[in-house]
Amino acid sequence: MGIARARVGIVGDFQPKNPTHRFTNDALGHLGLDCEWVPTEALEGDTEERLAPYDGVWIAPASPYRSMDGALAAIRHARERGVPLVGT
């Protein structure tokens, strides 16, 4: 049986042509982490339910966020629940 890999929710609005977004995926992959982008608009509702599957939260670099409220909700969620958080 293998070791479970940590799951990281990348909060931001992924843009394939944005090199910083591509580099973020590469960096987390090299670290052996499973990552998934979470659109900021998806966090305007039930932030806790949307972020529950993740062991940590990364606030994506190089984003004008579609929803600043969603990005701030993710940060608040992580801080209030002791979820590891990286902001760039």
N, CA, C and O atoms as a MOPAC input file, in Angstrom:
PM7 MOZYME 1SCF
protein

 N      0.84600 1    -1.16500 1     0.00000 1
 C      0.00000 1     0.00000 1     0.00000 1
 C      0.89700 1     1.23600 1     0.00000 1
 O      1.85000 1     1.31100 1     0.77600 1
 N      0.59500 1     2.20800 1    -0.87100 1
 C      1.38100 1     3.43100 1    -0.97600 1
 C      0.96700 1     4.46800 1     0.04700 1
 O     -0.08100 1     4.36800 1     0.68400 1
 N      1.80200 1     5.44200 1     0.17800 1
 C      1.51900 1     6.56100 1     1.07100 1
 C      0.60100 1     7.53100 1     0.35300 1
 O      0.82000 1     7.85600 1    -0.81400 1
 N     -0.42400 1     7.99100 1     1.04900 1
 C     -1.34700 1     8.96200 1     0.46400 1
 C     -0.62500 1    10.28500 1     0.24300 1
 O      0.13700 1    10.74500 1     1.09300 1
 N     -0.87500 1    10.87500 1    -0.89800 1
 C     -0.27300 1    12.17300 1    -1.21800 1
 C     -1.17200 1    13.28100 1    -0.68600 1
 O     -2.39900 1    13.17900 1    -0.71800 1
 N     -0.54000 1    14.33500 1    -0.20000 1
 C     -1.30000 1    15.49000 1     0.28400 1
 C     -2.00000 1    16.16100 1    -0.88700 1
 O     -1.46800 1    16.23200 1    -1.99500 1
 N     -3.20000 1    16.65000 1    -0.61900 1
 C     -3.97600 1    17.34500 1    -1.64300 1
 C     -3.98600 1    18.83700 1    -1.32600 1
 O     -4.25200 1    19.24800 1    -0.19700 1
 N     -3.69200 1    19.63400 1    -2.34800 1
 C     -3.64300 1    21.08500 1    -2.19100 1
 C     -4.66500 1    21.72000 1    -3.12000 1
 O     -4.70300 1    21.42100 1    -4.31400 1
 N     -5.48700 1    22.59100 1    -2.56900 1
 C     -6.41700 1    23.38300 1    -3.36700 1
 C     -5.73300 1    24.69100 1    -3.74000 1
 O     -5.36700 1    25.47600 1    -2.86600 1
 N     -5.56100 1    24.92600 1    -5.03600 1
 C     -4.95400 1    26.17500 1    -5.49900 1
 C     -6.09100 1    27.14700 1    -5.78300 1
 O     -6.85100 1    26.96900 1    -6.73500 1
 N     -6.19900 1    28.16100 1    -4.96100 1
 C     -7.28000 1    29.13600 1    -5.10700 1
 C     -6.86300 1    30.18700 1    -6.12100 1
 O     -5.90700 1    30.93300 1    -5.91200 1
 N     -7.59100 1    30.22900 1    -7.21300 1
 C     -7.29900 1    31.18900 1    -8.26900 1
 C     -8.05200 1    30.80100 1    -9.52400 1
 O     -8.72100 1    29.76900 1    -9.57000 1
 N     -7.94000 1    31.61600 1   -10.51200 1
 C     -8.67500 1    31.41100 1   -11.75800 1
 C     -7.67100 1    31.05000 1   -12.84100 1
 O     -7.11400 1    31.91700 1   -13.51400 1
 N     -7.45300 1    29.72800 1   -12.99400 1
 C     -6.41700 1    29.20000 1   -13.86900 1
 C     -6.55000 1    29.72000 1   -15.29500 1
 O     -7.62300 1    29.69600 1   -15.89900 1
 N     -5.42800 1    30.18700 1   -15.79900 1
 C     -5.33300 1    30.65300 1   -17.18100 1
 C     -4.17000 1    29.90900 1   -17.83000 1
 O     -3.01700 1    30.16300 1   -17.48400 1
 N     -4.44600 1    28.98900 1   -18.76900 1
 C     -3.39000 1    28.15600 1   -19.35300 1
 C     -2.24500 1    28.94400 1   -19.98200 1
 O     -1.11700 1    28.45500 1   -20.02500 1
 N     -2.50900 1    30.13700 1   -20.46400 1
 C     -1.45100 1    30.92700 1   -21.10100 1
 C     -0.60200 1    31.70400 1   -20.10600 1
 O      0.39700 1    32.31300 1   -20.48800 1
 N     -0.98500 1    31.68900 1   -18.84300 1
 C     -0.24100 1    32.39700 1   -17.81200 1
 C      0.91300 1    31.50000 1   -17.33700 1
 O      0.66300 1    30.46900 1   -16.71300 1
 N      2.16700 1    31.87000 1   -17.61900 1
 C      3.28400 1    31.00300 1   -17.23700 1
 C      3.37000 1    30.76100 1   -15.73600 1
 O      3.76700 1    29.67500 1   -15.31300 1
 N      3.01100 1    31.73700 1   -14.93200 1
 C      3.06800 1    31.55800 1   -13.48200 1
 C      2.11700 1    30.45600 1   -13.03700 1
 O      2.43700 1    29.68300 1   -12.13400 1
 N      0.96400 1    30.38400 1   -13.66000 1
 C      0.01400 1    29.32700 1   -13.30600 1
 C      0.55700 1    27.95800 1   -13.70800 1
 O      0.42900 1    27.00000 1   -12.94600 1
 N      1.14700 1    27.85400 1   -14.86600 1
 C      1.73900 1    26.58000 1   -15.30600 1
 C      2.89000 1    26.18500 1   -14.37900 1
 O      3.02100 1    25.01700 1   -14.01300 1
 N      3.73100 1    27.16400 1   -13.99800 1
 C      4.86100 1    26.87500 1   -13.11700 1
 C      4.38100 1    26.42900 1   -11.73200 1
 O      5.02600 1    25.59700 1   -11.09400 1
 N      3.27600 1    26.96600 1   -11.27300 1
 C      2.71000 1    26.54900 1    -9.99100 1
 C      2.35800 1    25.07200 1   -10.04100 1
 O      2.68800 1    24.32600 1    -9.12000 1
 N      1.69200 1    24.64300 1   -11.10500 1
 C      1.35000 1    23.22000 1   -11.26100 1
 C      2.61300 1    22.36800 1   -11.26400 1
 O      2.67200 1    21.33900 1   -10.59100 1
 N      3.61800 1    22.79100 1   -12.01600 1
 C      4.86700 1    22.04000 1   -12.10800 1
 C      5.54400 1    21.93100 1   -10.73900 1
 O      5.99000 1    20.85300 1   -10.34800 1
 N      5.61700 1    23.04000 1   -10.02100 1
 C      6.29500 1    23.05400 1    -8.72800 1
 C      5.61700 1    22.10900 1    -7.74200 1
 O      6.29200 1    21.33200 1    -7.06600 1
 N      4.31100 1    22.16800 1    -7.65400 1
 C      3.60400 1    21.29900 1    -6.71700 1
 C      3.70600 1    19.83900 1    -7.13900 1
 O      3.77800 1    18.95200 1    -6.28800 1
 N      3.71200 1    19.58500 1    -8.43800 1
 C      3.88500 1    18.22600 1    -8.93200 1
 C      5.25200 1    17.66500 1    -8.57400 1
 O      5.36800 1    16.49300 1    -8.21900 1
 N      6.29200 1    18.49700 1    -8.66500 1
 C      7.64200 1    18.06300 1    -8.30300 1
 C      7.75800 1    17.75200 1    -6.81500 1
 O      8.59200 1    16.94700 1    -6.39900 1
 N      6.92400 1    18.39000 1    -6.03500 1
 C      6.93200 1    18.13500 1    -4.59200 1
 C      6.14800 1    16.87400 1    -4.23100 1
 O      6.14100 1    16.45300 1    -3.07400 1
 N      5.49600 1    16.27900 1    -5.21300 1
 C      4.71000 1    15.07600 1    -4.96200 1
 C      3.34600 1    15.34700 1    -4.37700 1
 O      2.77400 1    14.49500 1    -3.69700 1
 N      2.82700 1    16.51800 1    -4.63500 1
 C      1.50400 1    16.88500 1    -4.12900 1
 C      0.46100 1    16.76100 1    -5.22800 1
 O      0.73400 1    17.04900 1    -6.39300 1
 N     -0.72300 1    16.33600 1    -4.85000 1
 C     -1.85700 1    16.37600 1    -5.76500 1
 C     -2.46500 1    17.76300 1    -5.62900 1
 O     -2.71100 1    18.23400 1    -4.51900 1
 N     -2.70400 1    18.40800 1    -6.74900 1
 C     -3.26700 1    19.76000 1    -6.67300 1
 C     -4.41900 1    19.90900 1    -7.65400 1
 O     -4.49200 1    19.24400 1    -8.68700 1
 N     -5.29800 1    20.80000 1    -7.28500 1
 C     -6.46400 1    21.10900 1    -8.10600 1
 C     -6.76300 1    22.59400 1    -7.95600 1
 O     -6.75200 1    23.13700 1    -6.85100 1
 N     -7.03100 1    23.23800 1    -9.08300 1
 C     -7.38900 1    24.65100 1    -9.05300 1
 C     -8.83700 1    24.79800 1    -8.60300 1
 O     -9.71700 1    24.06100 1    -9.04800 1
 N     -9.06800 1    25.75300 1    -7.72100 1
 C    -10.40900 1    26.04900 1    -7.21600 1
 C    -10.73500 1    27.48000 1    -7.63000 1
 O    -10.13500 1    28.42200 1    -7.11100 1
 N    -11.67800 1    27.65800 1    -8.55800 1
 C    -12.02500 1    29.01100 1    -9.00800 1
 C    -12.54200 1    29.86300 1    -7.84500 1
 O    -13.28600 1    29.38800 1    -6.98600 1
 N    -12.13700 1    31.10700 1    -7.84200 1
 C    -12.53300 1    31.98900 1    -6.74000 1
 C    -14.05000 1    32.17100 1    -6.66500 1
 O    -14.60400 1    32.31200 1    -5.57500 1
 N    -14.70700 1    32.16800 1    -7.79300 1
 C    -16.17000 1    32.32300 1    -7.78200 1
 C    -16.85900 1    31.15500 1    -7.09100 1
 O    -17.93800 1    31.31800 1    -6.52300 1
 N    -16.23900 1    29.97100 1    -7.13600 1
 C    -16.81200 1    28.78900 1    -6.49100 1
 C    -16.75800 1    28.88400 1    -4.97300 1
 O    -17.41000 1    28.10300 1    -4.28000 1
 N    -15.98600 1    29.83300 1    -4.44900 1
 C    -15.81700 1    29.96200 1    -3.00400 1
 C    -16.71800 1    31.01900 1    -2.39300 1
 O    -16.65000 1    31.27200 1    -1.19000 1
 N    -17.55500 1    31.63400 1    -3.20400 1
 C    -18.46800 1    32.65300 1    -2.68600 1
 C    -19.60500 1    32.04700 1    -1.87700 1
 O    -20.19200 1    32.71700 1    -1.02800 1
 N    -19.91700 1    30.78200 1    -2.13700 1
 C    -21.01300 1    30.11100 1    -1.43000 1
 C    -20.50400 1    29.38700 1    -0.20100 1
 O    -20.13500 1    30.01800 1     0.79000 1
 N    -20.48400 1    28.06400 1    -0.26000 1
 C    -20.07900 1    27.24300 1     0.87100 1
 C    -18.59200 1    26.93300 1     0.78500 1
 O    -18.19400 1    25.88900 1     0.26900 1
 N    -17.78800 1    27.83500 1     1.28800 1
 C    -16.33700 1    27.71000 1     1.23500 1
 C    -15.86700 1    26.44700 1     1.94700 1
 O    -14.99200 1    25.73700 1     1.45200 1
 N    -16.44900 1    26.17000 1     3.10600 1
 C    -16.01000 1    25.01500 1     3.88800 1
 C    -16.21000 1    23.71800 1     3.11000 1
 O    -15.31200 1    22.87600 1     3.08100 1
 N    -17.34300 1    23.54700 1     2.49400 1
 C    -17.60800 1    22.32600 1     1.72200 1
 C    -16.67200 1    22.23100 1     0.51700 1
 O    -16.16400 1    21.15400 1     0.20400 1
 N    -16.45100 1    23.34100 1    -0.14500 1
 C    -15.62200 1    23.34400 1    -1.36200 1
 C    -14.15400 1    23.06500 1    -1.05300 1
 O    -13.46600 1    22.45400 1    -1.87100 1
 N    -13.65900 1    23.49400 1     0.10300 1
 C    -12.25500 1    23.29200 1     0.45300 1
 C    -12.01600 1    22.07100 1     1.34600 1
 O    -10.86700 1    21.74700 1     1.64800 1
 N    -13.07800 1    21.39500 1     1.76900 1
 C    -12.95000 1    20.24100 1     2.66500 1
 C    -12.03400 1    19.13500 1     2.13500 1
 O    -11.34100 1    18.51200 1     2.93900 1
 N    -11.99100 1    18.85600 1     0.82500 1
 C    -11.14600 1    17.74900 1     0.35600 1
 C     -9.63700 1    18.00500 1     0.41900 1
 O     -8.85400 1    17.08500 1     0.18300 1
 N     -9.21800 1    19.22000 1     0.73000 1
 C     -7.80500 1    19.57800 1     0.63400 1
 C     -7.11900 1    19.61400 1     1.98900 1
 O     -7.70300 1    20.01300 1     2.99700 1
 N     -5.85600 1    19.18400 1     1.98300 1
 C     -5.03600 1    19.20600 1     3.18900 1
 C     -4.37700 1    20.56500 1     3.39600 1
 O     -3.90900 1    20.86800 1     4.49300 1
 N     -4.33900 1    21.37900 1     2.35500 1
 C     -3.73900 1    22.70000 1     2.41600 1
 C     -4.29000 1    23.56500 1     1.30300 1
 O     -4.90200 1    23.06700 1     0.35800 1
 N     -4.06900 1    24.85700 1     1.42000 1
 C     -4.56900 1    25.83400 1     0.44900 1
 C     -3.40400 1    26.70200 1    -0.01300 1
 O     -2.60700 1    27.17400 1     0.79700 1
 N     -3.31700 1    26.90200 1    -1.30600 1
 C     -2.31100 1    27.76900 1    -1.92600 1
 C     -3.08100 1    28.88800 1    -2.61900 1
 O     -3.92900 1    28.61600 1    -3.46900 1
 N     -2.80300 1    30.12700 1    -2.27300 1
 C     -3.42600 1    31.26200 1    -2.95600 1
 C     -2.56600 1    31.54400 1    -4.18300 1
 O     -1.40100 1    31.92200 1    -4.06100 1
 N     -3.14200 1    31.35800 1    -5.35200 1
 C     -2.39600 1    31.39700 1    -6.61100 1
 C     -1.75500 1    32.75100 1    -6.86800 1
 O     -2.33900 1    33.80100 1    -6.60100 1
 N     -0.53800 1    32.69600 1    -7.39500 1
 C      0.12200 1    33.93500 1    -7.81300 1
 C     -0.39100 1    34.38500 1    -9.17000 1
 O     -1.03300 1    33.62600 1    -9.89600 1
 N     -0.09900 1    35.61800 1    -9.49200 1
 C     -0.38300 1    36.18900 1   -10.81700 1
 C     -1.84500 1    36.11000 1   -11.20500 1
 O     -2.18200 1    35.76800 1   -12.33900 1
 N     -2.70100 1    36.42500 1   -10.26600 1
 C     -4.12200 1    36.39600 1   -10.57600 1
 C     -4.74800 1    37.74800 1   -10.35300 1
 O     -4.62900 1    38.31300 1    -9.26600 1
 N     -5.40800 1    38.27700 1   -11.35400 1
 C     -6.50600 1    39.15500 1   -10.96400 1
 C     -7.65000 1    38.18200 1   -10.73500 1
 O     -8.08700 1    37.50800 1   -11.66800 1
 N     -8.13000 1    38.10200 1    -9.52300 1
 C     -9.16600 1    37.12900 1    -9.19100 1
 C    -10.51800 1    37.58300 1    -9.71800 1
 O    -10.85600 1    38.76500 1    -9.66900 1
 N    -11.28100 1    36.62500 1   -10.22300 1
 C    -12.65400 1    36.94900 1   -10.66000 1
 C    -13.49900 1    37.34900 1    -9.45600 1
 O    -14.39800 1    38.18400 1    -9.55600 1
 N    -13.18800 1    36.73000 1    -8.31100 1
 C    -13.91900 1    37.05600 1    -7.08900 1
 C    -12.93000 1    37.25200 1    -5.94400 1
 O    -12.42000 1    36.27900 1    -5.38700 1
 N    -12.66200 1    38.49100 1    -5.59700 1
 C    -11.80400 1    38.76500 1    -4.45400 1
 C    -12.47200 1    38.25700 1    -3.17700 1
 O    -11.78400 1    37.80700 1    -2.26100 1
 N    -13.80800 1    38.32500 1    -3.10500 1
 C    -14.52000 1    37.79900 1    -1.94200 1
 C    -14.26500 1    36.30300 1    -1.77900 1
 O    -14.09300 1    35.82100 1    -0.66000 1
 N    -14.24000 1    35.56700 1    -2.89000 1
 C    -13.96300 1    34.13500 1    -2.83600 1
 C    -12.55300 1    33.85600 1    -2.36000 1
 O    -12.34200 1    32.95900 1    -1.54300 1
 N    -11.57900 1    34.61200 1    -2.85800 1
 C    -10.18400 1    34.43500 1    -2.43200 1
 C    -10.04100 1    34.73700 1    -0.93800 1
 O     -9.37600 1    33.99300 1    -0.21700 1
 N    -10.65100 1    35.80700 1    -0.47900 1
 C    -10.58300 1    36.15800 1     0.94000 1
 C    -11.30300 1    35.12900 1     1.80900 1
 O    -10.87700 1    34.86200 1     2.93200 1
 N    -12.38700 1    34.55100 1     1.30000 1
 C    -13.10000 1    33.50000 1     2.04800 1
 C    -12.20900 1    32.27700 1     2.22800 1
 O    -12.24000 1    31.64100 1     3.28100 1
 N    -11.42400 1    31.94400 1     1.22300 1
 C    -10.50600 1    30.80700 1     1.32400 1
 C     -9.43500 1    31.07200 1     2.39100 1
 O     -9.11600 1    30.19100 1     3.18900 1
 N     -8.89700 1    32.26700 1     2.39700 1
 C     -7.88400 1    32.63000 1     3.38900 1
 C     -8.47700 1    32.57400 1     4.80000 1
 O     -7.86900 1    32.02900 1     5.72100 1
 N     -9.65000 1    33.13600 1     4.94700 1
 C    -10.32900 1    33.12700 1     6.24700 1
 C    -10.59000 1    31.68600 1     6.70200 1
 O    -10.36300 1    31.34300 1     7.86200 1
 N    -11.06800 1    30.85200 1     5.77900 1
 C    -11.34800 1    29.44700 1     6.08700 1
 C    -10.08600 1    28.76000 1     6.62500 1
 O    -10.12500 1    28.10300 1     7.66400 1
 N     -8.98200 1    28.91700 1     5.91600 1
 C     -7.73700 1    28.25900 1     6.31500 1
 C     -7.24800 1    28.76600 1     7.67900 1
 O     -6.84900 1    27.97200 1     8.53100 1
 N     -7.27900 1    30.05900 1     7.87800 1
 C     -6.76700 1    30.63200 1     9.13800 1
 C     -7.61700 1    30.22600 1    10.33100 1
 O     -7.08400 1    29.93200 1    11.40100 1
 N     -8.94200 1    30.20600 1    10.15600 1
 C     -9.83600 1    29.90300 1    11.26300 1
 C     -9.86200 1    28.41700 1    11.60800 1
 O    -10.25800 1    28.05000 1    12.71500 1
 N     -9.44500 1    27.55400 1    10.67700 1
 C     -9.50300 1    26.10900 1    10.88800 1
 C     -8.13100 1    25.45900 1    11.00000 1
 O     -8.02700 1    24.23900 1    11.12000 1
 N     -7.08000 1    26.26900 1    10.96100 1
 C     -5.74200 1    25.73100 1    11.10100 1
 C     -5.27100 1    24.92500 1     9.89500 1
 O     -4.42100 1    24.04600 1    10.03200 1
 N     -5.81500 1    25.21800 1     8.72100 1
 C     -5.42200 1    24.53200 1     7.50200 1
 C     -4.14700 1    25.21000 1     6.99200 1
 O     -4.09700 1    26.43800 1     6.92900 1
 N     -3.11600 1    24.44000 1     6.62700 1
 C     -1.90900 1    25.05300 1     6.08800 1
 C     -2.23800 1    25.94100 1     4.88600 1
 O     -3.00900 1    25.55800 1     4.00500 1
 N     -1.63800 1    27.13200 1     4.87000 1
 C     -1.94700 1    28.13100 1     3.84100 1
 C     -0.65400 1    28.75500 1     3.32500 1
 O      0.21300 1    29.15400 1     4.10200 1
 N     -0.54400 1    28.83100 1     2.01500 1
 C      0.56200 1    29.53800 1     1.38300 1
 C     -0.04900 1    30.61900 1     0.51900 1
 O     -0.93500 1    30.34200 1    -0.29000 1
 N      0.40800 1    31.84200 1     0.67900 1
 C     -0.02800 1    32.94400 1    -0.14400 1
 C      1.18200 1    33.52400 1    -0.84900 1
 O      2.22500 1    33.74400 1    -0.23200 1
 N      1.04000 1    33.77000 1    -2.14800 1
 C      2.17200 1    34.29300 1    -2.89600 1
 C      1.86700 1    35.66300 1    -3.45100 1
 O      2.71300 1    36.26300 1    -4.11400 1

